[in-house]
Amino acid sequence: MTLGYAMDASWGEHLDAELFLDIQDELDDIKLGVAEVWMGDDILAGGYGRSIKDWQRDPQNLAIFKDHAAMVKSIAESTSIRSNGHAWCTADNDGCVGNTLERTRCGDCDNAVIGHSHSGIYQRLYDDLKGLLDCPGIGEGGRQRIIRDMARSRDVLIQLGIDPETRIA
Protein backbone atom coordinates (compact mmCIF):
# COMPACT_ATOMS: atom_id res chain seq x y z
CA MET A 1 0.00 0.00 0.00
CA THR A 2 2.81 2.43 0.80
CA LEU A 3 4.32 1.74 -2.59
CA GLY A 4 0.95 2.48 -4.19
CA TYR A 5 0.85 5.93 -2.58
CA ALA A 6 4.38 6.67 -3.73
CA MET A 7 3.62 5.84 -7.37
CA ASP A 8 2.26 8.46 -9.73
CA ALA A 9 -0.78 8.27 -12.02
CA SER A 10 1.14 6.49 -14.77
CA TRP A 11 1.50 3.46 -12.48
CA GLY A 12 5.12 2.64 -12.22
CA GLU A 13 6.87 4.71 -14.85
CA HIS A 14 8.84 6.09 -11.99
CA LEU A 15 8.75 6.01 -8.24
CA ASP A 16 8.61 9.06 -6.00
CA ALA A 17 11.42 7.85 -3.76
CA GLU A 18 11.31 10.93 -1.53
CA LEU A 19 7.62 10.42 -0.77
CA PHE A 20 8.22 6.73 -0.19
CA LEU A 21 11.02 7.47 2.29
CA ASP A 22 8.92 10.13 4.06
CA ILE A 23 6.10 7.63 4.55
CA GLN A 24 8.52 4.94 5.74
CA ASP A 25 10.17 7.34 8.21
CA GLU A 26 6.77 8.34 9.60
CA LEU A 27 5.75 4.70 9.95
CA ASP A 28 9.02 3.88 11.73
CA ASP A 29 8.50 6.78 14.16
CA ILE A 30 4.95 5.66 14.94
CA LYS A 31 6.04 2.06 15.52
CA LEU A 32 8.87 3.21 17.82
CA GLY A 33 6.41 5.28 19.85
CA VAL A 34 3.98 2.39 20.16
CA ALA A 35 6.71 -0.08 21.16
CA GLU A 36 8.00 2.44 23.72
CA VAL A 37 4.56 2.53 25.37
CA TRP A 38 4.37 -1.28 25.32
CA MET A 39 7.72 -1.55 27.09
CA GLY A 40 6.67 0.93 29.77
CA ASP A 41 5.02 0.16 33.08
CA ASP A 42 1.41 0.26 31.88
CA ILE A 43 -0.72 -2.88 31.98
CA LEU A 44 -1.54 -4.36 28.57
CA ALA A 45 -4.45 -6.58 27.57
CA GLY A 46 -4.87 -8.85 24.57
CA GLY A 47 -2.88 -11.99 23.90
CA TYR A 48 0.21 -10.26 22.51
CA GLY A 49 0.00 -7.56 25.18
CA ARG A 50 0.02 -10.14 27.96
CA SER A 51 2.89 -11.98 26.24
CA ILE A 52 4.93 -8.78 26.09
CA LYS A 53 4.48 -8.19 29.81
CA ASP A 54 5.32 -11.82 30.64
CA TRP A 55 8.43 -11.60 28.43
CA GLN A 56 9.41 -8.28 30.00
CA ARG A 57 9.37 -9.77 33.52
CA ASP A 58 12.22 -12.17 32.70
CA PRO A 59 15.58 -10.38 33.22
CA GLN A 60 17.31 -12.78 30.81
CA ASN A 61 15.14 -11.50 27.96
CA LEU A 62 16.07 -7.91 28.69
CA ALA A 63 19.78 -8.71 29.05
CA ILE A 64 20.15 -9.52 25.34
CA PHE A 65 19.80 -5.82 24.47
CA LYS A 66 22.46 -3.16 24.90
CA ASP A 67 19.94 -0.78 26.46
CA HIS A 68 16.23 0.07 26.62
CA ALA A 69 16.34 2.04 23.35
CA ALA A 70 17.86 -0.93 21.50
CA MET A 71 15.14 -3.21 22.86
CA VAL A 72 12.35 -0.85 21.79
CA LYS A 73 13.90 -0.41 18.33
CA SER A 74 14.26 -4.17 17.87
CA ILE A 75 10.64 -4.80 18.83
CA ALA A 76 9.36 -1.98 16.60
CA GLU A 77 11.35 -3.21 13.60
CA SER A 78 10.48 -6.88 14.00
CA THR A 79 6.76 -6.59 14.76
CA SER A 80 3.88 -5.82 12.42
CA ILE A 81 2.02 -3.04 14.20
CA ARG A 82 -1.26 -1.66 12.89
CA SER A 83 -4.03 0.22 14.65
CA ASN A 84 -7.60 -0.87 14.14
CA GLY A 85 -8.92 1.79 16.50
CA HIS A 86 -9.71 -0.55 19.37
CA ALA A 87 -6.38 -2.43 19.62
CA TRP A 88 -2.94 -2.67 18.11
CA CYS A 89 -2.89 -5.64 15.74
CA THR A 90 0.36 -7.54 15.23
CA ALA A 91 -1.06 -10.15 12.84
CA ASP A 92 1.03 -10.31 9.71
CA ASN A 93 -1.71 -11.79 7.54
CA ASP A 94 -5.29 -10.96 6.63
CA GLY A 95 -6.88 -13.68 8.76
CA CYS A 96 -7.82 -11.33 11.59
CA VAL A 97 -11.56 -10.97 12.13
CA GLY A 98 -11.28 -8.47 14.98
CA ASN A 99 -10.24 -5.72 12.58
CA THR A 100 -13.69 -5.54 11.04
CA LEU A 101 -17.02 -6.81 12.30
CA GLU A 102 -16.18 -8.53 15.58
CA ARG A 103 -14.18 -5.98 17.53
CA THR A 104 -14.70 -7.76 20.83
CA ARG A 105 -12.59 -10.70 19.60
CA CYS A 106 -9.38 -8.72 20.03
CA GLY A 107 -9.38 -9.12 23.81
CA ASP A 108 -8.41 -12.77 23.61
CA CYS A 109 -6.57 -12.66 20.28
CA ASP A 110 -2.93 -13.75 20.34
CA ASN A 111 -2.07 -10.83 18.02
CA ALA A 112 -3.75 -7.99 19.95
CA VAL A 113 -2.22 -5.38 22.21
CA ILE A 114 -4.77 -3.30 24.09
CA GLY A 115 -3.66 -0.45 26.31
CA HIS A 116 -5.30 2.16 28.50
CA SER A 117 -5.72 4.39 25.45
CA HIS A 118 -8.29 1.85 24.22
CA SER A 119 -10.12 1.43 27.53
CA GLY A 120 -12.79 4.02 26.73
CA ILE A 121 -13.86 1.99 23.69
CA TYR A 122 -14.28 -1.18 25.74
CA GLN A 123 -16.07 0.68 28.53
CA ARG A 124 -18.50 2.19 26.01
CA LEU A 125 -19.05 -1.20 24.38
CA TYR A 126 -19.74 -2.75 27.77
CA ASP A 127 -22.14 0.02 28.80
CA ASP A 128 -23.97 0.07 25.46
CA LEU A 129 -24.34 -3.71 25.38
CA LYS A 130 -25.56 -3.73 28.97
CA GLY A 131 -28.26 -1.27 27.94
CA LEU A 132 -29.38 -3.60 25.14
CA LEU A 133 -29.82 -6.66 27.36
CA ASP A 134 -33.45 -5.91 28.14
CA CYS A 135 -34.53 -4.93 24.63
CA PRO A 136 -37.59 -7.06 23.82
CA GLY A 137 -37.06 -7.56 20.07
CA ILE A 138 -33.56 -9.04 19.96
CA GLY A 139 -34.50 -12.67 20.47
CA GLU A 140 -32.50 -15.32 22.25
CA GLY A 141 -29.67 -15.31 19.68
CA GLY A 142 -29.26 -11.56 20.00
CA ARG A 143 -29.31 -11.81 23.78
CA GLN A 144 -26.61 -14.51 23.75
CA ARG A 145 -24.39 -12.40 21.50
CA ILE A 146 -24.81 -9.40 23.80
CA ILE A 147 -23.88 -11.53 26.82
CA ARG A 148 -20.84 -12.92 24.98
CA ASP A 149 -19.64 -9.49 23.83
CA MET A 150 -20.24 -7.96 27.27
CA ALA A 151 -18.07 -10.68 28.78
CA ARG A 152 -15.34 -10.03 26.22
CA SER A 153 -15.42 -6.27 26.87
CA ARG A 154 -15.49 -6.83 30.63
CA ASP A 155 -12.49 -9.17 30.39
CA VAL A 156 -10.44 -6.53 28.56
CA LEU A 157 -11.30 -3.91 31.17
CA ILE A 158 -10.40 -6.29 34.01
CA GLN A 159 -7.09 -7.17 32.29
CA LEU A 160 -6.38 -3.42 32.25
CA GLY A 161 -7.18 -3.18 35.96
CA ILE A 162 -10.46 -1.33 35.43
CA ASP A 163 -13.74 -2.17 37.15
CA PRO A 164 -16.29 -2.27 34.29
CA GLU A 165 -19.05 -1.06 36.60
CA THR A 166 -17.10 2.13 37.36
CA ARG A 167 -17.30 4.77 34.67
CA ILE A 168 -14.02 5.89 33.11
CA ALA A 169 -13.55 9.65 33.14
Number of C-alpha atoms within 10 A of each C-alpha: 5 12 14 12 13 20 17 12 10 7 10 12 8 11 15 13 12 10 15 16 13 12 16 14 12 11 15 15 14 15 21 20 14 18 20 17 14 21 18 12 8 12 16 25 30 26 17 22 25 19 17 16 18 10 13 15 11 10 9 10 11 14 11 10 13 9 10 13 12 12 18 21 17 14 19 20 13 8 14 15 23 18 13 14 12 22 26 23 25 19 17 12 7 7 8 17 13 19 20 8 8 11 19 25 17 27 27 17 20 16 22 30 27 27 22 16 10 18 21 15 16 24 23 15 19 23 17 13 20 14 11 14 16 10 10 9 8 14 9 10 9 14 18 13 14 20 17 14 20 23 15 21 27 23 21 26 26 13 18 19 13 17 14 20 11 8 11 11 4
